[in-house]
Amino acid sequence: MAVDTTRVRWIVLVVRVPAEPSRHRVAVWRELRRIGALALGQGTWAVPDVPVFADGLARVVELVERGAGELVTLNAAGRGERDGARLTALFTEARQEEWSEFIADCGKFDAEIDKEINKGKLTVAELEEEEQSLERLRRWHRDLKVRDVFGAPAAGEADQLLTACVARLEDYTERVFRAAHGLAGEEGG
């Protein structure tokens, strides 16, 4: 879901949470990072003012209150087209970095399956581990897709690589099935 970048409004959060106990500050920071908020400076964050961020922002408010902190929420837009474009670019760069990390993990998934095949480790236990790894990739992909409201360039490659990971797991599953049933050299099943 791409957003019209020429009319983007932003929600700016100015957050202050006492230093101690630190768990409250950490919880707020983690939630802001989880929802993809853009750090603008010390305690200042921004997200596009689109519905996908509403639940995460509500969790931030709750965490700040739980930590006896203060939160000022502002509706904002750039003073000029250049300011809005800069915020959009910064937000998209952050998503691009996340997609790059996701793409690298898809490569690790692929390499792990290659390693298991090359070692002949075709066990149900190993298959279950790989299934869990793929499920983690799927959840991560879904979360990134939701918060990538401007469409970072690497999103398309990430989609293709996730599809390839699914196909690799299907192939590995078939190999494990054949090995488990003594059909190592046979086709079909």
C-alpha positions in Angstrom: 0.0 0.0 0.0 1.9 3.1 -1.2 1.0 6.5 0.2 0.9 9.7 -1.8 4.2 11.3 -0.7 3.1 14.8 -1.8 0.4 15.0 0.8 1.9 13.1 3.7 1.2 14.3 7.2 3.3 13.1 10.1 2.7 12.3 13.7 5.7 13.6 15.8 6.1 12.2 19.3 8.2 13.9 21.9 8.9 11.3 24.6 10.3 11.6 28.0 10.5 8.7 30.4 12.5 8.7 33.6 15.9 7.0 33.4 15.1 4.6 36.3 13.9 2.0 36.2 15.4 1.7 32.7 13.0 -1.1 31.6 10.3 1.5 30.9 12.5 3.6 28.6 13.7 0.4 26.9 10.1 -0.8 26.4 9.1 2.5 24.8 12.2 2.6 22.6 11.6 -1.0 21.5 8.0 -0.3 20.6 8.9 2.8 18.6 11.5 0.7 16.7 9.1 -2.2 16.2 6.5 0.0 14.6 9.1 1.6 12.4 9.1 5.1 13.9 11.8 7.4 12.6 14.1 8.8 15.3 14.5 12.5 14.6 16.6 13.4 17.7 16.8 12.7 21.4 13.3 11.5 22.4 11.7 12.7 19.2 10.2 10.3 16.7 7.9 10.5 13.7 5.7 8.2 11.7 3.5 8.9 8.7 -0.1 9.7 9.8 -1.7 6.7 8.3 -3.9 4.1 10.0 -1.4 1.3 10.0 0.5 3.0 12.9 -2.5 3.6 15.2 -2.2 0.4 17.3 1.5 0.8 17.7 1.1 4.4 18.7 -1.5 3.4 21.3 1.0 0.9 22.7 3.6 3.6 22.9 1.2 5.9 24.8 0.4 3.1 27.3 4.1 2.2 27.8 5.0 5.9 28.4 2.2 6.2 31.0 3.2 3.0 32.7 6.7 4.3 33.0 5.5 7.6 34.5 6.7 9.5 31.5 5.4 12.3 29.4 4.4 12.3 25.7 3.5 15.1 23.5 2.0 14.1 20.2 2.0 16.6 17.3 0.4 16.5 13.9 2.9 17.9 11.4 3.8 18.4 7.8 6.9 19.8 6.3 6.9 23.6 6.0 7.7 23.1 2.4 7.8 20.3 -0.2 11.5 19.8 0.5 10.9 19.2 4.2 8.2 16.6 3.5 10.3 15.0 0.9 13.2 14.7 3.3 11.1 13.0 6.0 9.7 10.6 3.4 13.3 9.9 2.2 14.6 9.3 5.7 11.6 7.0 6.5 12.1 5.1 3.2 15.9 4.7 3.9 15.1 3.1 7.2 12.7 0.6 5.5 15.4 0.0 2.9 17.8 -1.0 5.6 15.3 -3.3 7.1 14.6 -4.9 3.7 18.3 -5.4 3.1 18.6 -7.2 6.5 15.6 -9.3 5.5 17.2 -10.1 2.1 20.4 -11.2 3.9 18.4 -13.5 6.2 16.7 -15.1 3.2 20.2 -15.8 1.9 21.1 -17.4 5.2 18.0 -19.5 5.1 18.9 -20.7 1.6 22.5 -21.5 2.7 21.3 -23.4 5.7 19.1 -25.7 3.5 22.1 -26.2 1.2 24.2 -27.1 4.1 21.7 -29.7 5.5 21.2 -31.2 2.0 25.0 -31.4 1.4 25.5 -33.1 4.9 22.6 -35.5 4.1 20.8 -34.2 7.2 17.3 -35.0 6.1 15.5 -35.4 9.4 12.1 -34.4 10.6 13.7 -32.5 13.5 15.8 -30.5 11.1 12.8 -29.9 8.9 10.8 -28.5 11.8 13.7 -26.1 12.5 13.7 -24.9 8.9 9.9 -24.5 9.0 10.2 -22.3 12.1 12.9 -20.3 10.3 10.6 -19.8 7.3 7.7 -18.8 9.6 9.9 -16.2 11.2 10.8 -14.8 7.8 7.1 -14.7 6.8 6.2 -12.8 10.0 9.1 -10.4 9.5 8.1 -9.9 5.8 4.5 -9.2 6.8 5.5 -6.6 9.4 7.9 -4.9 7.0 5.3 -4.8 4.3 2.8 -3.2 6.6 5.1 -0.3 7.7 6.8 0.2 4.3 4.1 2.8 3.3 6.2 4.5 0.7 7.5 1.4 -1.0 11.3 1.0 -0.5 13.1 -0.2 -3.6 14.2 -3.5 -2.1 10.7 -4.6 -1.3 10.2 -6.3 -4.6 13.4 -8.3 -4.3 12.4 -9.3 -0.8 9.0 -10.6 -2.1 10.8 -12.7 -4.7 13.3 -14.1 -2.2 10.6 -15.1 0.3 8.8 -16.9 -2.5 12.1 -18.7 -3.3 12.5 -19.6 0.3 9.1 -21.2 0.3 10.0 -23.2 -2.7 13.3 -24.3 -1.1 11.5 -25.5 1.9 9.0 -27.4 -0.2 11.9 -29.1 -2.0 13.6 -29.9 1.4 10.4 -31.2 2.8 10.1 -33.6 -0.2 13.7 -34.8 0.4 13.1 -35.4 4.1 9.9 -37.3 3.3 11.7 -39.5 0.8 14.5 -40.1 3.3 12.1 -40.9 6.1 10.3 -43.4 4.0 13.3 -45.1 2.4 12.6 -43.6 -1.0 16.0 -41.7 -1.3 16.5 -42.3 -5.0 12.9 -42.5 -6.1 10.8 -39.7 -7.6 7.3 -38.9 -6.6 5.7 -40.0 -3.4 
